[in-house]
Amino acid sequence: MLEKSVIDGIANELYEAEQSRTMIPRLTARYPDMTVEDSYAVQNVWKERGLASGRQLVGRKIGLTSKVMQVATGITEPDYGIIFDDMVYENGSVIPHNTFSNVRIEVELAFVLGKPLEGPNCTIFDVLDATDFVIPALEILDSRIEMQGRTIVDTISDNAAMGGMVMGGTPVKIGDVDLRWISALLYRNETIEESGVAAAVLNHPAAGVYWLANKLAQHGTRLEAGEIILAGSFTRPMWVEKGDTVHADYGQLGSITCRFS
Protein backbone atom coordinates (compact mmCIF):
# COMPACT_ATOMS: atom_id res chain seq x y z
CA MET A 1 0.00 0.00 0.00
CA LEU A 2 0.96 3.64 -0.33
CA GLU A 3 2.55 5.35 2.66
CA LYS A 4 0.03 6.86 5.06
CA SER A 5 1.46 10.32 4.43
CA VAL A 6 0.74 9.92 0.71
CA ILE A 7 -2.81 8.69 1.37
CA ASP A 8 -3.42 11.62 3.73
CA GLY A 9 -2.04 14.02 1.14
CA ILE A 10 -4.31 12.72 -1.62
CA ALA A 11 -7.35 12.92 0.69
CA ASN A 12 -6.45 16.53 1.50
CA GLU A 13 -6.15 17.34 -2.21
CA LEU A 14 -9.61 15.89 -2.82
CA TYR A 15 -11.08 17.76 0.14
CA GLU A 16 -9.69 21.06 -1.17
CA ALA A 17 -10.88 20.26 -4.72
CA GLU A 18 -14.39 19.68 -3.38
CA GLN A 19 -14.35 23.01 -1.56
CA SER A 20 -13.03 24.94 -4.58
CA ARG A 21 -15.07 23.06 -7.24
CA THR A 22 -11.89 22.15 -9.10
CA MET A 23 -10.26 18.93 -10.29
CA ILE A 24 -6.89 17.40 -9.50
CA PRO A 25 -4.68 15.40 -11.90
CA ARG A 26 -5.49 11.72 -12.32
CA LEU A 27 -4.10 9.66 -9.45
CA THR A 28 -3.19 6.62 -11.51
CA ALA A 29 -0.95 8.79 -13.68
CA ARG A 30 0.90 10.01 -10.57
CA TYR A 31 0.83 6.76 -8.59
CA PRO A 32 0.79 3.92 -11.15
CA ASP A 33 1.09 1.24 -8.43
CA MET A 34 -1.90 2.54 -6.45
CA THR A 35 -4.35 -0.25 -5.58
CA VAL A 36 -8.09 -0.48 -4.89
CA GLU A 37 -7.32 -0.83 -1.18
CA ASP A 38 -5.22 2.35 -1.35
CA SER A 39 -8.16 4.18 -2.91
CA TYR A 40 -10.58 3.03 -0.21
CA ALA A 41 -8.02 4.18 2.38
CA VAL A 42 -8.00 7.63 0.71
CA GLN A 43 -11.80 7.70 0.72
CA ASN A 44 -11.85 6.79 4.42
CA VAL A 45 -9.47 9.64 5.34
CA TRP A 46 -11.64 12.02 3.28
CA LYS A 47 -14.73 10.70 5.11
CA GLU A 48 -13.15 11.21 8.53
CA ARG A 49 -12.21 14.77 7.61
CA GLY A 50 -15.83 15.42 6.61
CA LEU A 51 -17.13 13.97 9.88
CA ALA A 52 -14.67 16.11 11.83
CA SER A 53 -16.04 19.20 10.07
CA GLY A 54 -19.58 18.43 11.29
CA ARG A 55 -21.03 16.51 8.35
CA GLN A 56 -23.20 13.50 9.21
CA LEU A 57 -23.01 10.15 7.43
CA VAL A 58 -26.52 9.18 6.29
CA GLY A 59 -25.81 6.41 3.80
CA ARG A 60 -23.74 4.92 1.00
CA LYS A 61 -23.84 4.82 -2.76
CA ILE A 62 -23.05 1.85 -4.95
CA GLY A 63 -21.67 2.55 -8.40
CA LEU A 64 -20.97 0.69 -11.61
CA THR A 65 -23.46 -2.10 -10.96
CA SER A 66 -25.03 -2.25 -14.43
CA LYS A 67 -23.54 -3.16 -17.80
CA VAL A 68 -24.64 0.15 -19.27
CA MET A 69 -22.67 2.05 -16.59
CA GLN A 70 -19.64 -0.21 -16.92
CA VAL A 71 -19.59 0.35 -20.67
CA ALA A 72 -20.07 4.11 -20.19
CA THR A 73 -17.09 4.34 -17.82
CA GLY A 74 -14.85 1.52 -18.99
CA ILE A 75 -14.77 0.18 -15.41
CA THR A 76 -15.85 -3.41 -14.85
CA GLU A 77 -16.46 -3.84 -11.10
CA PRO A 78 -18.75 -2.09 -8.58
CA ASP A 79 -17.54 0.49 -6.10
CA TYR A 80 -19.02 2.43 -3.19
CA GLY A 81 -18.92 5.88 -1.65
CA ILE A 82 -20.23 7.94 1.25
CA ILE A 83 -23.45 9.98 1.46
CA PHE A 84 -23.30 12.94 3.86
CA ASP A 85 -26.39 14.76 5.10
CA ASP A 86 -25.67 17.90 3.07
CA MET A 87 -25.66 15.86 -0.15
CA VAL A 88 -29.38 14.98 0.08
CA TYR A 89 -31.92 17.22 -1.71
CA GLU A 90 -35.71 17.14 -1.64
CA ASN A 91 -37.90 16.59 -4.68
CA GLY A 92 -38.44 19.91 -6.49
CA SER A 93 -35.17 21.45 -5.30
CA VAL A 94 -33.38 24.22 -7.15
CA ILE A 95 -29.73 23.17 -6.97
CA PRO A 96 -26.82 25.55 -7.65
CA HIS A 97 -25.00 24.06 -10.64
CA ASN A 98 -21.65 25.44 -9.46
CA THR A 99 -21.86 23.31 -6.33
CA PHE A 100 -20.45 20.50 -8.49
CA SER A 101 -17.97 19.83 -11.30
CA ASN A 102 -18.92 17.92 -14.46
CA VAL A 103 -22.56 17.49 -13.43
CA ARG A 104 -24.25 14.28 -14.55
CA ILE A 105 -27.48 12.58 -13.40
CA GLU A 106 -28.20 8.88 -12.89
CA VAL A 107 -31.53 7.13 -12.27
CA GLU A 108 -31.58 4.82 -9.24
CA LEU A 109 -33.56 3.27 -6.41
CA ALA A 110 -32.70 4.04 -2.78
CA PHE A 111 -33.07 1.40 -0.07
CA VAL A 112 -33.74 2.81 3.40
CA LEU A 113 -32.75 0.27 6.03
CA GLY A 114 -34.83 -0.60 9.08
CA LYS A 115 -32.22 -3.01 10.43
CA PRO A 116 -28.41 -3.24 10.27
CA LEU A 117 -26.82 -5.28 7.49
CA GLU A 118 -23.50 -7.01 8.03
CA GLY A 119 -21.28 -9.26 5.94
CA PRO A 120 -19.40 -11.34 5.05
CA ASN A 121 -22.31 -13.67 4.27
CA CYS A 122 -25.08 -11.17 3.57
CA THR A 123 -27.60 -12.32 0.95
CA ILE A 124 -30.37 -10.73 -1.08
CA PHE A 125 -32.87 -12.18 1.41
CA ASP A 126 -31.12 -10.36 4.26
CA VAL A 127 -31.40 -7.12 2.29
CA LEU A 128 -35.12 -7.59 1.63
CA ASP A 129 -35.72 -8.39 5.31
CA ALA A 130 -33.73 -5.38 6.54
CA THR A 131 -35.21 -2.79 4.15
CA ASP A 132 -37.82 -0.43 5.60
CA PHE A 133 -38.82 0.98 2.20
CA VAL A 134 -37.54 1.68 -1.32
CA ILE A 135 -37.88 5.11 -2.95
CA PRO A 136 -36.90 6.63 -6.31
CA ALA A 137 -33.74 8.73 -6.33
CA LEU A 138 -31.48 10.62 -8.69
CA GLU A 139 -27.75 10.63 -8.13
CA ILE A 140 -25.74 13.74 -8.97
CA LEU A 141 -22.26 12.78 -10.13
CA ASP A 142 -19.40 15.14 -9.33
CA SER A 143 -15.77 14.60 -10.38
CA ARG A 144 -12.89 15.99 -8.34
CA ILE A 145 -10.34 14.05 -10.44
CA GLU A 146 -9.78 14.64 -14.16
CA MET A 147 -12.02 12.26 -16.06
CA GLN A 148 -9.93 11.29 -19.07
CA GLY A 149 -8.34 7.88 -18.52
CA ARG A 150 -9.76 7.30 -15.04
CA THR A 151 -9.70 3.81 -13.56
CA ILE A 152 -11.66 2.40 -10.64
CA VAL A 153 -8.76 3.44 -8.37
CA ASP A 154 -9.31 7.09 -9.28
CA THR A 155 -13.09 6.79 -8.97
CA ILE A 156 -13.09 5.14 -5.54
CA SER A 157 -10.64 7.71 -4.18
CA ASP A 158 -13.03 10.40 -5.44
CA ASN A 159 -15.86 9.03 -3.25
CA ALA A 160 -17.11 7.02 -6.24
CA ALA A 161 -17.92 10.36 -7.94
CA MET A 162 -20.76 10.99 -5.46
CA GLY A 163 -21.87 14.62 -5.42
CA GLY A 164 -25.47 14.56 -4.21
CA MET A 165 -28.86 12.89 -4.54
CA VAL A 166 -32.49 13.89 -4.93
CA MET A 167 -35.18 11.70 -3.34
CA GLY A 168 -38.81 11.76 -4.39
CA GLY A 169 -41.73 9.86 -5.77
CA THR A 170 -43.59 7.23 -3.76
CA PRO A 171 -41.87 5.07 -1.14
CA VAL A 172 -42.90 1.41 -1.30
CA LYS A 173 -42.51 -1.57 1.00
CA ILE A 174 -40.69 -4.69 -0.11
CA GLY A 175 -43.24 -6.99 -1.74
CA ASP A 176 -45.64 -4.22 -2.78
CA VAL A 177 -44.04 -4.07 -6.26
CA ASP A 178 -41.64 -6.20 -8.28
CA LEU A 179 -38.44 -4.18 -7.86
CA ARG A 180 -36.84 -5.79 -10.91
CA TRP A 181 -39.47 -4.26 -13.21
CA ILE A 182 -39.46 -0.71 -11.90
CA SER A 183 -38.69 1.47 -14.90
CA ALA A 184 -37.90 5.13 -15.38
CA LEU A 185 -37.89 7.75 -18.12
CA LEU A 186 -35.30 10.51 -17.72
CA TYR A 187 -35.96 13.94 -19.23
CA ARG A 188 -33.84 17.06 -19.61
CA ASN A 189 -35.80 20.20 -20.44
CA GLU A 190 -38.88 18.19 -21.50
CA THR A 191 -36.89 15.98 -23.88
CA ILE A 192 -36.44 12.31 -23.02
CA GLU A 193 -32.76 11.41 -22.88
CA GLU A 194 -32.56 8.01 -21.18
CA SER A 195 -34.73 5.14 -19.98
CA GLY A 196 -34.10 1.93 -18.10
CA VAL A 197 -35.35 -0.91 -15.92
CA ALA A 198 -34.08 -1.64 -12.41
CA ALA A 199 -33.19 -5.27 -13.20
CA ALA A 200 -30.24 -3.86 -15.16
CA VAL A 201 -28.58 -3.47 -11.75
CA LEU A 202 -27.06 -6.95 -11.23
CA ASN A 203 -30.41 -8.55 -12.19
CA HIS A 204 -32.06 -7.14 -9.05
CA PRO A 205 -31.48 -3.72 -7.44
CA ALA A 206 -31.12 -5.33 -3.99
CA ALA A 207 -28.11 -7.31 -5.25
CA GLY A 208 -25.88 -4.27 -5.03
CA VAL A 209 -26.87 -3.75 -1.42
CA TYR A 210 -25.73 -7.19 -0.29
CA TRP A 211 -22.54 -6.76 -2.36
CA LEU A 212 -21.95 -3.56 -0.38
CA ALA A 213 -22.59 -5.20 3.01
CA ASN A 214 -20.08 -7.92 2.17
CA LYS A 215 -17.53 -5.42 0.85
CA LEU A 216 -17.83 -3.26 3.98
CA ALA A 217 -17.17 -6.35 6.12
CA GLN A 218 -13.73 -6.51 4.49
CA HIS A 219 -13.17 -2.96 5.77
CA GLY A 220 -14.38 -3.73 9.28
CA THR A 221 -17.73 -1.96 9.21
CA ARG A 222 -21.43 -2.52 8.42
CA LEU A 223 -24.58 -0.78 7.24
CA GLU A 224 -26.71 0.65 10.05
CA ALA A 225 -30.47 1.00 10.49
CA GLY A 226 -31.69 4.25 8.95
CA GLU A 227 -28.99 4.43 6.30
CA ILE A 228 -29.93 5.34 2.72
CA ILE A 229 -28.34 3.05 0.14
CA LEU A 230 -28.26 4.23 -3.47
CA ALA A 231 -28.36 0.89 -5.26
CA GLY A 232 -26.81 1.81 -8.62
CA SER A 233 -27.90 3.40 -11.87
CA PHE A 234 -29.99 1.69 -14.51
CA THR A 235 -29.41 4.40 -17.11
CA ARG A 236 -26.30 5.97 -18.56
CA PRO A 237 -25.23 9.23 -16.90
CA MET A 238 -26.91 12.28 -18.43
CA TRP A 239 -24.92 15.53 -18.64
CA VAL A 240 -26.61 18.56 -17.08
CA GLU A 241 -25.83 22.23 -17.69
CA LYS A 242 -26.70 25.36 -15.73
CA GLY A 243 -30.37 26.20 -16.22
CA ASP A 244 -31.44 22.64 -17.06
CA THR A 245 -34.55 21.07 -15.55
CA VAL A 246 -34.36 17.33 -14.86
CA HIS A 247 -37.45 15.14 -14.58
CA ALA A 248 -37.57 11.39 -13.95
CA ASP A 249 -40.85 9.51 -14.36
CA TYR A 250 -40.95 6.21 -12.41
CA GLY A 251 -44.51 5.28 -13.40
CA GLN A 252 -46.38 3.87 -10.42
CA LEU A 253 -43.62 5.09 -8.08
CA GLY A 254 -44.16 8.73 -9.04
CA SER A 255 -41.58 11.22 -10.28
CA ILE A 256 -38.65 13.43 -9.30
CA THR A 257 -37.97 16.92 -10.61
CA CYS A 258 -35.14 19.33 -9.91
CA ARG A 259 -33.56 22.33 -11.60
CA PHE A 260 -29.93 23.40 -11.75
CA SER A 261 -29.59 27.17 -11.40
Secondary structure, 3 states (H helix, E strand, C coil): CCCHHHHHHHHHHHHHHHHHCCCECCHHHHCCCCCHHHHHHHHHHHHHHHHHCCCCEEEEEEECCEHHHHHHHCCCCCEEEEEEHHHEEECCCEECHHHCCCCEEEEEEEEEECCCECCCCCCHHHHHHHEEEEEEEEEEECCCECCCCCCHHHHHHCHHHEEEEEECCCCECECCECHHHCEEEEEECCEEEEEEEHHHECCCCCHHHHHHHHHHHHCCCCECCCCEEECCCCCCCEECCCCCEEEEECHHHCEEEEEEC
